[in-house]
Amino acid sequence: MKKMKVAIVGFGGMGGWHAKKLADSDVAELAGIYDIDPARCALAEEREIHAYASFEEVLADKSVELVVIATPNDVHEEIAIAAMNAGKNVISEKPVTITLESLERMIAASEKNKVRFSVHQNRRWDQDFLAIKEICQSGELGEVINVESRVHGSRGIPGDWRGMKQYGGGMLYDWGIHLIDQILMIFGFAPKRVSCVCDYITNSECDDGFRLDIYFENNIRATVEVGTYNFINMPRWYLRAKKGTACMNGWKVPIDVIKCDKWQELNVTPVETAAGLTKTMAPRDEFTTDTYQITLPTSDVHDYYRNFVRAIRGEEEQLVTHDQMRMDLKVILAAFESAKTGKVVEL
């Protein structure tokens, strides 16, 4: 089948990432890029990638069926609507935009022009997420009590537009949108309420970290935490369920699991703590628990493009839907409100 031609608008970090992925794609190929910075266009030409002279030239290229937007967040809407009005299908980098009103205008342009529109939620293909999702939904450890998802670093917000409020900077819009989407993929796109606290350690303008609690039916709580001033990282994932605990301490390491086979223990031996004894906090023995590891599943991020191209051709349903995009953004905006007011925000 003939590959679909793609133009990338914005040739920074993520624009370059898309260009590399398209070079290996079996369903799409890169027609060229456009960037408002002449130096980025020159860099593309050095890499033997065609650089359009203007955005209008991108829109006028009838061979281009799909436009990928990899620009600062505040201009996603205007680029997307112009591309869809020109009959192009659109993938926007995340976050799709920074207000719900903006998103509704983008969706309306998609429906009006009968073209496909989505956001690049590529981390649905992260192996760590897929493994935790399988544990939660399989019932292997019983009913889920809570899940903690964390990403920690120690370099603050990258020193570009991502640290500027006017461009839609900050970690809630950056890493937050990925981790929130993953949690909603596990427990459903119907959260009940959120509570959030933001950090402003290295940047007084944009959040450089946050802790967000998302509550679902059956009292399930998911904690999403991003930190950019953490010199010792906490686990990437931590799961408590009625039959045990799972913990993952990195990106591509096996998941450690301890499953409780028998609740009652006989003759528990106390452990000595700093200034006393405790049976309550004594470790379990091998007779009541089963300890094992779960290896990560295989995954291919190219499946995102495969699905979107096939959806354009009417062969599959679009995986990242408009309603999912709406809820991801609603959670982020509710998190900002909670952080500002200090209150729990109902969804």
C-alpha positions in Angstrom: 0.0 0.0 0.0 1.3 3.5 -0.9 2.6 5.3 2.1 0.9 8.5 3.3 2.9 11.7 2.9 3.4 13.7 6.1 4.6 17.2 6.7 5.9 18.3 10.1 5.4 21.8 11.4 8.1 22.6 14.0 11.5 21.0 13.8 12.7 21.0 17.4 13.1 18.0 19.7 9.7 16.3 19.0 9.7 17.4 15.3 13.0 15.6 14.9 11.7 12.6 16.8 8.7 12.3 14.4 11.1 12.7 11.4 13.2 9.8 12.6 10.2 7.6 13.2 8.7 8.4 9.8 12.0 7.3 8.2 11.2 3.8 9.5 7.5 3.8 9.1 5.7 1.2 7.0 2.5 3.3 6.5 3.8 6.9 6.2 6.7 8.9 4.8 8.1 12.4 5.4 7.4 14.9 2.7 9.2 17.7 4.5 9.2 20.1 7.5 8.5 23.7 8.1 9.9 25.8 11.0 9.7 29.6 11.5 13.4 29.5 12.5 15.5 29.5 9.3 18.3 27.7 11.2 16.0 24.7 11.9 15.1 24.6 8.2 18.7 24.7 7.3 19.4 21.8 9.7 16.7 19.8 8.0 18.2 20.4 4.6 21.6 19.3 6.0 19.9 16.0 6.9 18.5 15.7 3.4 15.0 16.5 4.6 13.0 18.9 2.4 12.2 22.2 4.1 9.2 24.2 3.0 9.7 27.9 2.5 6.5 28.7 4.3 3.5 27.2 6.1 1.3 28.3 3.2 3.6 26.1 1.0 2.8 23.1 3.2 -0.9 23.7 2.9 -0.7 24.1 -0.8 1.2 20.7 -1.3 -1.6 18.4 -2.4 0.5 15.3 -1.9 0.5 16.0 1.8 -2.4 14.2 3.5 -1.2 14.5 7.1 0.3 17.4 9.1 2.1 16.8 12.4 2.3 19.8 14.7 5.4 19.9 17.0 5.4 23.6 18.0 4.9 25.4 21.4 1.5 24.5 22.9 -0.1 28.0 22.5 -0.1 27.8 18.6 -1.4 24.3 18.2 -4.9 25.5 17.5 -4.3 28.0 14.8 -1.9 25.6 12.9 -4.3 22.7 13.3 -7.4 24.6 12.1 -5.6 26.1 9.1 -4.3 22.6 8.1 -7.8 21.0 8.5 -9.4 23.9 6.5 -6.9 23.0 3.8 -8.2 19.4 3.8 -5.2 17.9 5.8 -5.6 15.4 8.6 -3.8 16.5 11.7 -1.8 15.0 14.6 -1.0 17.5 17.3 1.8 17.0 19.8 0.6 16.9 23.4 -1.0 18.7 25.1 -3.4 19.0 22.1 -4.0 22.6 23.3 -4.3 24.5 26.6 -8.1 25.3 27.0 -11.2 23.3 26.4 -12.7 26.1 24.3 -9.7 25.8 22.0 -10.0 22.0 21.8 -13.7 22.3 20.8 -12.8 24.7 18.0 -10.2 22.2 16.7 -12.7 19.3 16.9 -15.3 21.4 15.1 -12.8 22.1 12.3 -12.2 18.3 12.0 -15.9 17.5 11.7 -16.6 20.4 9.3 -13.8 19.4 6.9 -14.3 15.7 7.3 -10.7 15.1 8.2 -9.1 13.1 11.0 -7.7 14.9 14.1 -5.9 13.5 17.1 -3.1 14.1 19.6 0.2 12.2 19.9 -0.3 10.1 23.0 2.7 7.9 22.2 3.2 6.8 25.8 0.3 4.5 25.6 2.9 2.2 24.0 5.4 2.5 27.0 6.2 -1.0 28.1 6.1 -0.1 31.8 2.6 1.3 31.5 1.4 -1.7 29.5 2.7 -4.1 32.2 1.0 -2.2 35.0 -2.2 -1.9 33.1 -2.2 -5.6 32.6 -1.7 -6.3 36.3 -4.5 -3.9 37.2 -7.0 -5.2 34.7 -6.2 -8.9 34.9 -7.2 -9.2 38.6 -3.9 -11.0 39.3 -3.5 -9.1 42.5 -7.2 -8.6 43.1 -9.1 -5.4 43.5 -6.9 -2.3 43.1 -6.6 0.0 46.1 -4.3 2.7 44.7 -1.7 3.2 42.0 1.2 5.7 42.1 2.9 6.8 38.9 6.0 9.0 39.1 8.6 10.5 36.9 11.5 12.2 38.7 14.5 14.2 37.5 16.8 16.8 38.8 17.3 19.4 36.0 14.3 21.6 36.3 12.2 22.6 33.3 14.1 22.5 30.0 15.5 25.9 29.3 13.2 26.9 26.4 9.5 27.8 25.9 8.5 24.9 28.2 9.3 27.1 31.2 7.2 30.1 30.0 3.5 30.4 30.9 2.6 32.3 27.7 3.5 29.3 25.6 1.7 26.7 27.7 4.7 25.6 29.7 5.0 23.7 32.9 5.1 20.0 33.9 1.3 19.4 34.1 1.1 20.2 30.4 4.4 18.4 29.6 4.8 15.1 31.5 1.4 15.4 33.3 -0.7 14.9 30.1 1.1 11.6 29.5 0.8 10.2 33.0 -2.8 11.3 33.3 -3.7 9.7 30.0 -2.1 6.4 31.1 -4.0 6.4 34.4 -7.3 7.1 32.5 -6.5 4.2 30.1 -6.2 1.9 33.1 -9.3 3.0 35.1 -11.5 4.6 32.5 -12.1 8.1 31.3 -14.6 8.9 34.0 -12.7 10.3 37.0 -14.8 11.7 39.9 -12.6 14.4 41.4 -9.0 15.6 41.7 -6.7 17.2 44.2 -3.4 18.8 43.2 -0.4 20.6 44.7 2.2 22.2 42.3 5.9 23.0 42.9 7.6 26.2 41.8 11.2 25.4 42.9 13.3 26.3 39.9 10.7 28.4 38.0 8.3 31.0 39.5 6.2 31.2 36.4 5.4 27.6 35.5 4.9 24.5 37.7 8.2 22.5 37.6 6.5 19.6 39.4 3.2 18.5 41.0 1.4 15.8 42.9 -2.0 15.0 41.6 -4.6 12.6 43.2 -7.3 11.3 40.9 -10.3 9.5 42.4 -12.5 7.0 40.6 -15.4 4.7 41.4 -15.0 2.2 44.2 -12.7 4.5 46.0 -9.8 3.8 43.7 -7.1 6.5 44.0 -4.3 7.2 41.5 -1.4 9.4 42.3 0.5 11.1 39.5 3.7 12.9 40.5 6.2 14.7 38.4 9.3 16.2 40.0 12.2 18.0 38.3 14.2 18.7 41.6 14.5 15.1 42.8 18.1 13.9 43.2 16.9 10.5 44.4 14.1 9.0 42.5 11.1 7.2 43.9 9.6 4.1 42.1 8.2 4.7 38.6 5.1 2.6 39.6 3.8 1.4 42.9 0.6 -0.6 43.1 -1.4 -1.8 46.2 -4.2 -4.3 45.7 -6.2 -6.6 47.9 -4.0 -9.5 47.2 -0.5 -7.9 47.1 1.8 -5.2 46.0 3.7 -4.5 42.8 6.7 -2.1 42.4 8.7 -0.9 39.4 11.9 1.0 40.1 12.9 2.1 36.6 11.8 2.4 33.0 12.8 -1.0 31.6 13.3 -3.2 34.6 11.1 -6.2 35.6 8.2 -5.5 38.0 8.7 -6.8 41.5 5.5 -8.5 42.9 4.7 -9.9 46.4 1.4 -11.7 46.5 -0.3 -12.5 49.8 -1.5 -16.1 49.7 -2.4 -16.4 53.4 -3.4 -13.5 55.6 -2.9 -15.1 59.0 0.6 -15.8 60.2 1.6 -17.9 63.2 4.3 -17.0 65.6 5.3 -13.7 64.1 8.8 -12.8 65.2 9.0 -9.1 66.2 11.7 -6.9 64.6 13.8 -4.4 66.5 13.5 -0.9 65.3 15.5 2.2 66.4 14.0 2.3 69.9 11.7 -0.6 70.3 10.0 -3.8 68.9 7.2 -4.3 66.5 5.2 -7.2 65.1 3.0 -4.9 63.0 5.8 -3.9 60.7 7.7 -7.2 60.7 8.3 -8.6 57.2 6.2 -11.4 55.9 7.6 -14.9 55.6 7.7 -17.2 52.6 4.8 -19.3 53.9 2.2 -16.5 53.5 3.6 -14.7 50.4 4.7 -15.5 46.8 7.5 -13.3 45.5 8.2 -13.1 41.8 8.9 -10.7 38.9 6.9 -9.8 35.8 8.9 -9.1 32.6 7.8 -6.2 30.3 5.7 -6.9 27.2 6.8 -6.1 23.7 5.5 -2.9 22.2 5.9 -0.9 19.0 5.2 2.9 19.1 4.9 2.7 15.3 1.4 1.3 16.0 0.3 4.9 16.7 0.9 5.9 13.1 -0.4 2.7 11.8 -3.7 3.2 13.5 -4.1 6.8 12.5 -3.3 6.2 8.9 -5.7 3.3 8.8 -8.4 5.4 10.5 -7.9 8.1 7.8 -8.5 5.3 5.2 -11.6 4.1 7.0 -10.0 0.7 7.9 -9.9 1.1 11.7 -11.3 3.1 14.6 -9.1 5.9 15.8 -7.5 4.9 19.1 -6.9 8.3 20.6 -10.5 9.7 20.5 -11.9 13.2 20.8 -13.7 12.4 24.1 -10.4 11.0 25.6 -8.7 14.2 24.5 -11.4 16.2 26.2 -11.1 14.3 29.5 -7.3 14.5 29.6 -7.5 18.2 29.3 -10.4 18.5 31.8 -8.2 16.7 34.4 -5.3 19.1 33.8 -7.4 22.2 34.1 -9.1 20.8 37.2 -5.6 20.1 38.7 -4.6 23.8 38.1 -7.8 24.9 39.8 -7.2 22.6 42.8 -3.6 23.8 43.1 -4.8 27.4 43.0 -7.6 27.1 45.5 -6.3 24.4 47.7 -9.6 22.5 47.3 -10.7 19.2 45.9 -12.3 19.8 42.4 -15.2 17.7 41.3 -15.3 16.5 37.7 
